[in-house]
Amino acid sequence: MIRDRSRLFSVFPPQLLYQGKTDQCHARYNFQADCDVYHSPNHWSNTETMHHYVDKVIIPFVESQRQQLGLPADQKPLAIFDVFKAHRSDDLLKKLHDNNIATVFVPAFCTKQLQPLDLTVNKPDLL
Protein backbone atom coordinates (compact mmCIF):
# COMPACT_ATOMS: atom_id res chain seq x y z
CA MET A 1 0.00 0.00 0.00
CA ILE A 2 1.09 3.53 -0.59
CA ARG A 3 -0.03 6.45 1.54
CA ASP A 4 -0.81 9.64 -0.37
CA ARG A 5 -2.53 13.00 0.07
CA SER A 6 -5.73 12.28 -1.86
CA ARG A 7 -6.88 9.06 -0.21
CA LEU A 8 -5.87 7.10 2.86
CA PHE A 9 -4.53 4.01 1.10
CA SER A 10 -4.12 2.66 -2.40
CA VAL A 11 -4.08 -1.09 -2.83
CA PHE A 12 -1.57 -2.68 -5.18
CA PRO A 13 -3.11 -4.53 -8.12
CA PRO A 14 -3.32 -8.30 -7.55
CA GLN A 15 -1.03 -11.09 -8.64
CA LEU A 16 -2.77 -14.13 -10.14
CA LEU A 17 -0.71 -17.32 -10.02
CA TYR A 18 -1.27 -20.35 -12.22
CA GLN A 19 0.31 -23.77 -11.89
CA GLY A 20 2.90 -24.35 -14.58
CA LYS A 21 6.33 -23.45 -15.87
CA THR A 22 5.55 -21.11 -18.79
CA ASP A 23 2.98 -18.53 -19.84
CA GLN A 24 1.13 -21.35 -21.67
CA CYS A 25 -0.51 -22.33 -18.37
CA HIS A 26 -2.23 -18.94 -18.00
CA ALA A 27 -5.97 -18.64 -18.55
CA ARG A 28 -7.04 -17.34 -21.94
CA TYR A 29 -8.66 -14.25 -20.50
CA ASN A 30 -7.97 -10.53 -20.79
CA PHE A 31 -7.31 -9.52 -17.21
CA GLN A 32 -7.13 -5.81 -16.44
CA ALA A 33 -3.77 -4.45 -17.51
CA ASP A 34 -2.38 -3.80 -14.03
CA CYS A 35 -2.89 -7.41 -12.81
CA ASP A 36 0.26 -9.48 -12.59
CA VAL A 37 -0.57 -12.84 -14.19
CA TYR A 38 2.29 -15.26 -13.55
CA HIS A 39 2.97 -18.88 -12.67
CA SER A 40 4.89 -21.22 -10.39
CA PRO A 41 5.27 -24.99 -10.45
CA ASN A 42 2.62 -25.43 -7.73
CA HIS A 43 0.70 -22.10 -8.16
CA TRP A 44 1.94 -20.91 -4.75
CA SER A 45 3.69 -17.65 -4.07
CA ASN A 46 7.45 -17.94 -3.59
CA THR A 47 10.53 -15.74 -3.76
CA GLU A 48 10.56 -15.77 -7.57
CA THR A 49 6.89 -14.80 -7.85
CA MET A 50 7.38 -12.03 -5.28
CA HIS A 51 10.29 -10.60 -7.30
CA HIS A 52 8.09 -10.70 -10.39
CA TYR A 53 5.32 -8.90 -8.50
CA VAL A 54 7.68 -6.24 -7.18
CA ASP A 55 9.18 -5.66 -10.65
CA LYS A 56 5.89 -5.66 -12.57
CA VAL A 57 3.49 -4.10 -10.05
CA ILE A 58 4.89 -2.55 -6.89
CA ILE A 59 7.79 -0.53 -8.32
CA PRO A 60 5.85 0.79 -11.36
CA PHE A 61 2.85 1.58 -9.14
CA VAL A 62 5.00 3.49 -6.64
CA GLU A 63 6.76 5.40 -9.42
CA SER A 64 3.44 6.37 -11.02
CA GLN A 65 2.03 7.51 -7.68
CA ARG A 66 5.12 9.62 -6.98
CA GLN A 67 4.83 11.21 -10.41
CA GLN A 68 1.06 11.73 -10.17
CA LEU A 69 1.40 13.38 -6.75
CA GLY A 70 4.51 15.38 -7.62
CA LEU A 71 6.56 13.62 -4.95
CA PRO A 72 10.35 13.26 -5.03
CA ALA A 73 11.91 9.90 -5.91
CA ASP A 74 13.09 9.52 -2.32
CA GLN A 75 9.54 9.80 -0.90
CA LYS A 76 9.07 6.45 0.88
CA PRO A 77 5.76 4.65 0.65
CA LEU A 78 5.05 1.88 3.12
CA ALA A 79 4.58 -1.71 1.95
CA ILE A 80 2.93 -3.89 4.60
CA PHE A 81 3.63 -7.62 4.43
CA ASP A 82 2.90 -10.62 6.59
CA VAL A 83 5.88 -12.72 7.69
CA PHE A 84 5.59 -15.24 4.86
CA LYS A 85 9.12 -16.41 3.95
CA ALA A 86 8.95 -15.07 0.36
CA HIS A 87 8.23 -11.57 1.70
CA ARG A 88 11.32 -11.57 3.91
CA SER A 89 14.11 -12.64 1.55
CA ASP A 90 17.18 -10.44 1.76
CA ASP A 91 17.32 -9.83 -2.00
CA LEU A 92 13.64 -8.80 -2.14
CA LEU A 93 14.04 -6.43 0.82
CA LYS A 94 17.14 -4.95 -0.82
CA LYS A 95 15.22 -4.40 -4.06
CA LEU A 96 12.46 -2.57 -2.17
CA HIS A 97 15.00 -0.53 -0.18
CA ASP A 98 16.90 0.38 -3.37
CA ASN A 99 13.62 1.77 -4.76
CA ASN A 100 12.95 3.80 -1.59
CA ILE A 101 10.07 1.60 -0.44
CA ALA A 102 9.83 1.09 3.31
CA THR A 103 8.57 -2.24 4.60
CA VAL A 104 6.95 -3.38 7.82
CA PHE A 105 5.86 -6.85 8.78
CA VAL A 106 2.70 -7.79 10.58
CA PRO A 107 3.73 -10.26 13.31
CA ALA A 108 2.75 -13.90 12.92
CA PHE A 109 -0.83 -14.70 13.96
CA CYS A 110 -1.73 -10.98 13.99
CA THR A 111 -2.84 -10.39 10.40
CA LYS A 112 -6.51 -10.71 11.35
CA GLN A 113 -6.08 -7.75 13.72
CA LEU A 114 -3.40 -5.67 12.00
CA GLN A 115 -3.13 -6.28 8.25
CA PRO A 116 -5.16 -3.66 6.32
CA LEU A 117 -6.59 -6.09 3.75
CA ASP A 118 -7.68 -8.53 6.46
CA LEU A 119 -9.43 -5.67 8.25
CA THR A 120 -11.28 -4.51 5.12
CA VAL A 121 -11.38 -6.51 1.87
CA ASN A 122 -10.90 -10.01 3.33
CA LYS A 123 -12.92 -9.42 6.52
CA PRO A 124 -16.10 -11.23 5.37
CA ASP A 125 -14.04 -14.37 4.67
CA LEU A 126 -12.40 -14.29 8.10
CA LEU A 127 -15.57 -14.16 10.19
N, C-alpha and C positions, 0 to 999 in steps of 0.2 A: 504494500500500500504506500501511497505517497500523499503526504499532507500538503495542502495548498491553500491559497487564500479564498478561493471561490466555493469550496465545498469541504466538508470535514475530511473525507477520505475518498480516494479513487481506488477501485479494485483492479488488480492486474487481470488482463484477459486470461482465460483458462488454457490449460494444456490438456489435450486429449491423447491418451496413449493407447495404441493398438499392439496386439501381440504379433511379433514378427521381426524380421531382420532388415527389411527394406521398405521403401514407400509403397510397394505393391500390396502390403497388408492393410493399408488405409482404406476406410470406407469411400465409396464413390459418391461423395456428397460435397457440395460447396459450402463449407463452413464459413462463418464470417471471417474476414481477412485477418483480424488481429488474434484469432485462435492459433495456438501452437499445436498442430497435429503432428505427432511423432510416434515412435514405436520403441519397444524393448522386447527382448526375447520372451518375457513372461507378462507383458503389459503393465508392469509395476514401475513406479518411479525409482530411479537410482541416480548415482552421481552423473552419469552421462546424460540422462534426460534432464536433470536439473541444469547442467551446463547449457544444454540446448535451449531450455526455457529462459535462462538468464540472457543468453545471446540474442534470441529471437523475440523475446517479449519484454523482460524487465528493463534491460538497458535501453532499447529503443523507446519504450514507454516513458522512462524517466527523462531521457533526452528531449522528447517531444513536450513533456510537461514543463521542463525548465524553459524551453524556447517559448512555449505558449504563454507562460506566466512572466517572461522576461527575467528569469532568475539566472544567476551566474552558474557556471559549470561546477563550481565547488559547493553549491547549495546541496546539502545532504538530505535526501528523503530517507524514510525509515521503512525497511522491509522487515516484517514480523514473520518468523518461522516457528514451527514446532521443533522439537529436538530430534526429528527423524535424521538418521545417519547421513543421508544424501544432502541434507541442508547444512551440515556442519563440516563438510570436507574443507581442508585447508586451502586447496586450489580454488574452490568455489568462493570461499570467504575472501580470498585475495582478489579475485576478479571483481567482486562487489565493492571491496574497499578501493581498488584501483579506479573504479568508476564513481567514486564519492557517494556510495550507497551505504548507509549505516544499517546494521542488523541487530536485532534483539531476538532472543529465543524465549518462547513461552515454556516454563518448566514442565517436565513430564507430569502427566495426569492433571494438568491445569488448563488444558485448551478449552474445556467446556466453560470455564469461568473467565478466561483471560483472552482467548484468541478472537479477534474481531469477527471473522467469518462464522465461528461457532456461536457467537452471541447474536448474530443477525441472520445471515443467509441460511446457515445449516441448522438453526435452532429448532425448527419443526421436526427435523429428523432425529434430534438428540433427546426429545422429550419422552 
